[in-house]
Amino acid sequence: MTIPTRTAIIAGNWKMNYGPQLAANFARDVIPELGKLMQQYERIMSILCPPAISLAAVRQVLDEHPLARVELGAQNMYYEEQGAFTGEISPKMVSELCSTVILGHSERRTYFGETDEMVNKKAQAALNYGLRPIICIGERLEQYEAHQTEQVIRSQVQQSLANFSAQQAAQVVVAYEPIWAIGTGKAATVDGAGKVISLIRQLYCNMYSGEAGAALRILYGGSVTSANISEFMAHPDIDGALVGGASIKQDFVEIIRKTIEAVKQ
């Protein structure tokens, strides 16, 4: 089997920051810089994921810079196409503006009760509308301390990533985000993250095929900054990062710069 060359992804999850005006201002600040960097190397993808209310504003800025090669992603969506679901946005709506959607983030699971089953339904809906799902998985602090990481990850992979067709399986992106590292300033070690990501890849191979597992892009998320991104990108199984707090700062540009330097080597 030929091991594919996987395109790196750096996605910025802005979380509940920046309404339309601030989002547009920040996008105008960083997109030209990101565009210059993206022209240096083709095998990297940059995705901005603002709040739903700011998607249209950032889309307009992106449309002003068509050569920048920066994509737009949503932070969440519902799995139904339309209907009486107050406050939700559908995959059809998201697909009008975005290429990508983050699903199953630990904050959605923890604060809003999203289950593996719900995340899987959302993922299948996203794929049906041509959206690239970034499906998040990761263990809580108490699970990590109880040495239950493998058990938790195995269960989340087998349920959140289930029942894809071969074509769908090839479009999925996974983000491993240990919950104890998100927003805490305490990132996982490269070796620790790498072992879990290698497990995810092997599980995906078992569920679909060796080719699907080898092609699966798996990102690390959890206190990623420009100071540690190079270390993570040096690991052969880590294909990029889902960046939180640093994605709403100029540091995001530096993260992209250092990622390009790392993957070029």
Secondary structure, 3 states (H helix, E strand, C coil): CCCCCCCEEEEEECCCCCCHHHHHHHHHHHHHHHHHHHCCCCCEEEEEECCHHHHHHHHHHHHCCCCCCEEEEECCCCCCCCCCCCCCCCHHHHHCCCCEEEECCHHHHHHHCCCHHHHHHHHHHHHHCCCEEEEEECCCHHHHHCCCHHHHHHHHHHHHCCCCCHHHHCCCEEEECCHHHCCCCCCCCHHHHHHHHHHHHHHHHHHCCHHHHHHCEEEECCCCCCCCHHHHHCCCCCCEEEECHHHHCCHHHHHHHHHHHHHHC
